[in-house]
C-alpha cells in the first residue's frame, strides 16, 4: 500500500518532529491547500459560499480558538458568543473610524482587542475552575451582549441598534458589502483560517502547548515542575480570544454584513461552537475542522433529504437536527470523548497496518 512509513527515512531531528512526518500526509495536506486556493475560487457560487464554505471557514477559526482554551488548557468557557461579538463590534468601529486602512488590519486588530478582553474575563480562572469557571464565562457572555445593546456608542447611535458593514476593498477587490463577490470573500476568510491553523498547530506542539496541557492534566503538579499558572492560563485565554475575535469580525463584516448582537451572538452561538469541539474532538486542531464541518453540513443535508426529498415540514426537520446533535454529543462523551478526530486517527492507524490485524 502507498500509506506506509517503511522507507520514509528522516535525516534530522527537525524532519522527524515536523507536523506531518509521513510523506503521504504531507502530500495530502498540499493537495487540500491546492484545491482550496487553486480550484474552489473558480467554481464557487453564492449559494455554496453563503450556505457552506463561509460558515465552515469562520466557525473553524472560532472552534480552533475555543479548543485551545478548553481542549488544550482545560479552562471551560461558555462565553464564545460574547467574545465573537467583541470582535464584530471592534471591527465595525475600526471600519467606520479608519476607512482607508486595509480590512486585513481591521480584522487582526479586532482579534487583538478581543484577546485583551478575554484575558480580563479570564482572571477568575486563577482562583476557580470547572463548573464555577463555566458560570463566570457565562456571566461574561450575558454582560457583553447587554453592553453592546445598551451603550449606543458601540453601534454609532443607530436608531435600530444594528451595525452594518460598509463596503471595503483589499487590493482593489471588494471584500465587504452587498457587491462583494463570492470568490473574494471566500479567499479572504480562507487566508485567515490557514494562518490561524498554522499558528495554533505550532503553538500547541511547542513549549507553550506543553504548558497548557500540563495545566489541563494537573495544575498543581504543573506548578511544581515550574509552569507558571498565571502566564499559562492567561496566555490560553488571550490566544483563544484572538482567534474567536477574528472569527467574530469575519462573521459580521464578510458573512452577514449586518448584525444585531442579541440574535447573532447570543448564548446559542456559545453552545454551537462548544458542540463543534466536543463532536470534533477536544485537544485536536483537526477536530476543530471536523466539528465545524459536521455542524455546518448537517442542516444542509437534513434540508435536502428531509424537506426536498421526503417532503417533511421545515419545523420537523429543524427539531430533528437538535435531536441528532444532542444524541451525538451524549454518544461521543460516553463512547469516544476525543470525538471525530480520534475516529480519524484510528482509521489511519488501521490503514497503515492493513491488511494485517491491529
C-alpha positions as CSV (number, residue, x, y, z in Angstrom):
1,X,0.0,0.0,0.0
2,X,1.0,3.6,-0.5
3,X,0.3,4.7,3.0
4,X,3.4,3.3,4.8
5,X,6.2,4.5,6.9
6,X,8.7,1.9,5.6
7,X,11.4,3.6,3.6
8,X,10.3,7.1,4.7
9,X,13.6,8.0,6.4
10,X,14.4,11.2,8.3
11,X,17.9,12.6,8.4
12,X,17.4,15.3,11.1
13,X,15.5,15.9,14.3
14,X,13.6,18.7,12.6
15,X,12.4,16.4,9.9
16,X,11.3,13.7,12.4
17,X,9.4,16.2,14.5
18,X,7.6,18.0,11.7
19,X,3.8,18.3,11.7
20,X,3.3,15.6,9.1
21,X,6.3,13.2,9.4
22,X,4.7,10.7,6.9
23,X,5.2,11.7,3.3
24,X,1.7,10.8,2.2
25,X,0.2,13.0,4.9
26,X,2.2,16.0,3.6
27,X,1.1,15.3,0.0
28,X,-2.5,15.1,1.1
29,X,-2.1,18.4,3.0
30,X,-0.6,20.1,0.0
31,X,-3.4,18.7,-2.2
32,X,-6.1,20.1,0.1
33,X,-4.4,23.5,0.0
34,X,-4.1,23.4,-3.8
35,X,-7.8,22.6,-4.2
36,X,-8.8,25.2,-1.7
37,X,-6.7,28.0,-3.2
38,X,-6.5,27.0,-6.8
39,X,-9.8,25.4,-7.8
40,X,-12.6,26.3,-5.5
41,X,-12.4,30.1,-6.1
42,X,-13.0,29.5,-9.8
43,X,-16.1,27.3,-9.4
44,X,-17.7,28.8,-6.3
45,X,-21.1,30.5,-6.4
46,X,-23.1,32.5,-4.0
47,X,-25.1,29.5,-2.6
48,X,-22.0,27.4,-1.9
49,X,-20.3,30.4,-0.3
50,X,-23.1,31.5,1.9
51,X,-24.6,28.1,2.8
52,X,-21.4,26.0,3.4
53,X,-18.0,27.5,2.7
54,X,-18.0,30.8,4.6
55,X,-19.7,29.4,7.7
56,X,-17.3,26.5,7.7
57,X,-14.2,28.7,7.4
58,X,-15.4,31.2,10.1
59,X,-16.7,28.6,12.6
60,X,-13.4,26.6,12.2
61,X,-11.5,29.6,13.4
62,X,-13.8,30.0,16.4
63,X,-13.6,26.3,17.1
64,X,-9.8,26.3,17.0
65,X,-9.8,29.2,19.5
66,X,-12.1,27.6,21.9
67,X,-10.3,24.2,21.5
68,X,-7.1,25.9,22.6
69,X,-8.8,27.1,25.8
70,X,-11.0,24.1,26.6
71,X,-9.3,21.2,24.9
72,X,-5.6,22.1,25.4
73,X,-5.7,24.2,28.6
74,X,-8.7,22.7,30.3
75,X,-10.4,26.0,31.1
76,X,-14.1,25.6,30.4
77,X,-15.7,28.6,28.6
78,X,-19.3,29.4,27.7
79,X,-18.7,33.0,26.6
80,X,-17.7,32.3,23.0
81,X,-20.7,34.2,21.6
82,X,-19.9,37.3,23.6
83,X,-16.3,37.3,22.6
84,X,-17.3,36.9,19.0
85,X,-19.4,40.0,19.5
86,X,-16.4,41.9,20.8
87,X,-14.5,41.0,17.6
88,X,-17.5,42.1,15.5
89,X,-18.1,45.4,17.2
90,X,-14.3,46.2,17.3
91,X,-14.1,45.5,13.6
92,X,-17.2,47.8,13.0
93,X,-15.7,50.7,15.0
94,X,-12.4,50.3,13.2
95,X,-14.0,50.1,9.8
96,X,-16.0,53.3,10.4
97,X,-13.2,55.2,12.2
98,X,-10.4,54.3,9.7
99,X,-12.0,53.7,6.3
100,X,-8.7,53.9,4.5
101,X,-7.0,51.1,6.5
102,X,-6.9,47.6,4.9
103,X,-9.5,45.1,6.1
104,X,-6.7,42.7,7.0
105,X,-5.5,45.2,9.6
106,X,-9.1,45.7,10.9
107,X,-9.7,42.0,11.4
108,X,-6.3,41.4,13.1
109,X,-6.8,44.4,15.4
110,X,-10.3,43.2,16.2
111,X,-8.8,39.9,17.2
112,X,-6.2,41.6,19.4
113,X,-8.8,43.7,21.2
114,X,-10.9,40.5,21.8
115,X,-7.8,38.8,23.2
116,X,-7.3,41.5,25.7
117,X,-11.0,41.4,26.7
118,X,-10.8,37.6,27.0
119,X,-7.7,37.9,29.3
120,X,-9.7,40.3,31.5
121,X,-12.5,37.8,31.9
122,X,-10.0,35.0,32.3
123,X,-8.6,36.4,35.5
124,X,-11.1,34.4,37.7
125,X,-9.5,31.2,36.3
126,X,-6.6,31.8,38.6
127,X,-8.9,31.1,41.6
128,X,-11.8,29.0,40.2
129,X,-12.1,26.2,37.7
130,X,-14.5,23.7,36.3
131,X,-18.2,24.4,36.8
132,X,-17.5,27.7,38.5
133,X,-15.3,29.0,35.7
134,X,-18.0,28.0,33.2
135,X,-20.5,30.1,35.1
136,X,-18.1,33.0,35.2
137,X,-17.6,32.9,31.5
138,X,-21.4,32.6,31.0
139,X,-21.8,35.8,33.0
140,X,-19.3,37.4,30.6
141,X,-21.5,36.3,27.7
142,X,-24.6,38.0,29.1
143,X,-22.7,41.1,30.2
144,X,-21.1,41.6,26.8
145,X,-24.4,41.2,25.0
146,X,-26.1,43.6,27.4
147,X,-23.2,46.1,27.0
148,X,-23.4,46.2,23.2
149,X,-27.2,46.5,23.4
150,X,-27.3,49.3,26.0
151,X,-24.3,51.6,25.0
152,X,-25.2,53.5,21.8
153,X,-21.5,54.3,21.1
154,X,-20.8,50.8,20.0
155,X,-23.4,50.9,17.2
156,X,-22.7,54.6,16.3
157,X,-26.0,55.7,17.8
158,X,-28.0,53.9,15.1
159,X,-31.8,54.1,15.7
160,X,-32.2,50.4,15.0
161,X,-29.3,49.3,17.3
162,X,-28.0,47.3,14.4
163,X,-24.5,47.5,12.9
164,X,-23.9,47.4,9.1
165,X,-20.6,46.6,7.4
166,X,-19.7,49.4,4.9
167,X,-18.1,48.4,1.6
168,X,-14.3,47.9,2.0
169,X,-11.8,46.6,-0.5
170,X,-8.4,44.9,-0.3
171,X,-6.0,45.4,-3.3
172,X,-9.0,46.9,-5.2
173,X,-11.2,43.9,-4.6
174,X,-14.4,44.3,-2.6
175,X,-14.4,42.2,0.5
176,X,-17.5,43.5,2.4
177,X,-20.8,44.9,1.3
178,X,-23.6,43.6,-0.9
179,X,-21.5,43.8,-4.1
180,X,-18.6,41.7,-2.8
181,X,-18.1,38.6,-5.0
182,X,-18.2,35.1,-3.5
183,X,-14.7,34.1,-4.5
184,X,-13.2,37.2,-2.9
185,X,-15.0,36.7,0.4
186,X,-14.1,33.0,0.4
187,X,-10.4,33.6,-0.3
188,X,-10.3,36.4,2.4
189,X,-11.7,34.0,5.0
190,X,-9.5,31.1,3.8
191,X,-6.3,33.1,4.2
192,X,-7.2,33.9,7.8
193,X,-8.2,30.3,8.5
194,X,-4.9,29.0,7.1
195,X,-2.9,31.5,9.1
196,X,-4.8,30.7,12.3
197,X,-4.5,26.9,11.8
198,X,-0.7,27.1,11.3
199,X,-0.2,29.4,14.3
200,X,-2.4,27.2,16.5
201,X,-0.7,24.0,15.3
202,X,2.8,25.3,16.1
203,X,1.7,26.8,19.4
204,X,0.1,23.5,20.6
205,X,3.1,21.4,19.6
206,X,5.7,23.7,21.2
207,X,6.7,24.7,24.7
208,X,3.5,26.8,25.2
209,X,1.3,24.0,24.2
210,X,3.0,21.6,26.7
211,X,2.4,24.2,29.4
212,X,-1.2,24.4,28.6
213,X,-1.6,20.6,28.6
214,X,0.3,20.4,31.9
215,X,-2.2,22.8,33.4
216,X,-5.1,20.9,31.9
217,X,-3.9,17.5,33.2
218,X,-3.0,18.6,36.8
219,X,-2.4,22.2,37.6
220,X,-0.8,21.6,41.0
221,X,1.8,19.2,39.5
222,X,2.4,21.6,36.6
223,X,3.2,24.4,39.1
224,X,5.6,22.2,41.0
225,X,7.6,21.4,37.9
226,X,7.9,25.1,37.0
227,X,4.9,26.0,34.9
228,X,3.5,29.5,35.9
229,X,-0.3,29.1,36.1
230,X,-0.9,32.8,35.7
231,X,1.0,33.1,32.4
232,X,-0.2,29.7,31.1
233,X,-3.9,30.3,31.8
234,X,-4.0,33.9,30.7
235,X,-2.0,33.2,27.5
236,X,-4.5,30.5,26.7
237,X,-7.4,33.0,27.2
238,X,-5.5,35.6,25.1
239,X,-4.7,33.3,22.1
240,X,-8.2,31.8,22.2
241,X,-9.8,35.3,22.4
242,X,-7.7,36.4,19.4
243,X,-8.9,33.6,17.2
244,X,-12.5,34.0,18.4
245,X,-12.3,37.7,17.8
246,X,-11.1,37.2,14.2
247,X,-14.0,34.8,13.6
248,X,-16.5,37.3,15.0
249,X,-15.1,40.1,12.8
250,X,-15.3,37.9,9.7
251,X,-18.8,36.7,10.7
252,X,-20.1,40.2,10.9
253,X,-18.2,42.0,8.1
254,X,-17.8,39.3,5.4
255,X,-20.5,36.8,6.1
256,X,-23.6,38.6,7.4
257,X,-22.9,42.2,6.7
258,X,-25.4,43.4,9.3
259,X,-26.0,42.0,12.8
260,X,-27.9,42.6,16.0
261,X,-25.9,41.4,18.9
262,X,-28.7,39.5,20.7
263,X,-29.7,37.5,17.6
264,X,-26.2,36.9,16.1
265,X,-24.1,36.4,19.2
266,X,-26.4,35.0,21.8
267,X,-25.9,32.1,24.1
268,X,-26.8,29.7,21.3
269,X,-23.7,30.7,19.5
270,X,-21.5,29.8,22.5
271,X,-23.1,26.4,22.7
272,X,-22.8,25.8,19.0
273,X,-19.1,26.4,19.0
274,X,-18.7,24.2,22.1
275,X,-20.6,21.4,20.5
276,X,-18.3,21.6,17.5
277,X,-15.2,20.9,19.6
278,X,-17.0,18.2,21.6
279,X,-18.1,16.3,18.4
280,X,-14.9,17.1,16.5
281,X,-12.5,16.2,19.4
282,X,-11.1,18.1,22.4
283,X,-7.4,18.9,22.2
284,X,-7.2,18.5,18.4
285,X,-6.8,21.1,15.6
286,X,-8.2,18.6,13.1
287,X,-11.1,18.0,15.5
288,X,-12.0,21.7,15.2
289,X,-12.2,21.4,11.5
290,X,-14.2,18.2,11.7
291,X,-16.7,19.5,14.2
292,X,-17.2,22.7,12.3
293,X,-17.7,20.8,9.0
294,X,-20.2,18.4,10.6
295,X,-22.4,21.1,12.2
296,X,-22.3,23.3,9.2
297,X,-23.2,20.5,6.8
298,X,-25.8,18.8,9.0
299,X,-28.6,21.4,8.4
300,X,-27.9,21.5,4.7
301,X,-28.1,17.7,4.4
302,X,-31.2,17.5,6.5
303,X,-32.9,20.1,4.4
304,X,-32.1,18.4,1.2
305,X,-33.1,14.9,2.5
306,X,-35.9,15.9,4.8
307,X,-37.6,18.8,3.0
308,X,-36.7,18.4,-0.7
309,X,-36.7,14.6,-0.9
310,X,-39.0,13.3,1.8
311,X,-41.3,16.3,1.9
312,X,-41.2,16.8,5.7
313,X,-42.2,20.2,7.2
314,X,-39.3,22.5,7.9
315,X,-40.0,22.8,11.6
316,X,-39.9,19.0,12.0
317,X,-36.5,18.9,10.2
318,X,-35.2,21.7,12.5
319,X,-36.2,19.8,15.6
320,X,-34.8,16.6,14.2
321,X,-31.5,18.4,13.8
322,X,-31.4,19.2,17.5
323,X,-32.2,15.6,18.4
324,X,-29.3,14.4,16.2
325,X,-26.8,16.9,17.7
326,X,-27.9,16.1,21.3
327,X,-27.6,12.3,20.7
328,X,-24.2,12.6,19.1
329,X,-22.9,14.8,22.0
330,X,-24.0,12.2,24.6
331,X,-22.7,9.3,22.4
332,X,-19.3,10.9,21.9
333,X,-18.9,11.9,25.6
334,X,-19.6,8.4,26.7
335,X,-18.1,6.2,24.0
336,X,-15.4,8.4,22.4
337,X,-14.5,11.6,24.3
338,X,-11.9,12.6,21.7
339,X,-14.6,12.8,19.0
340,X,-14.3,12.5,15.3
341,X,-10.5,13.3,15.4
342,X,-9.9,10.0,17.3
343,X,-12.0,8.1,14.9
344,X,-9.9,9.5,12.0
345,X,-6.7,8.7,13.9
346,X,-7.8,5.1,14.5
347,X,-8.8,4.8,10.8
348,X,-5.4,6.0,9.7
349,X,-3.6,3.5,12.1
350,X,-5.6,0.6,10.6
351,X,-4.9,1.8,7.1
352,X,-1.1,1.9,7.8
353,X,-1.2,-1.7,9.0
354,X,-3.7,-3.1,6.5
355,X,-4.2,-6.0,5.7
356,X,-2.5,-7.1,8.9
357,X,-4.6,-7.3,12.1
358,X,-4.5,-4.4,14.6
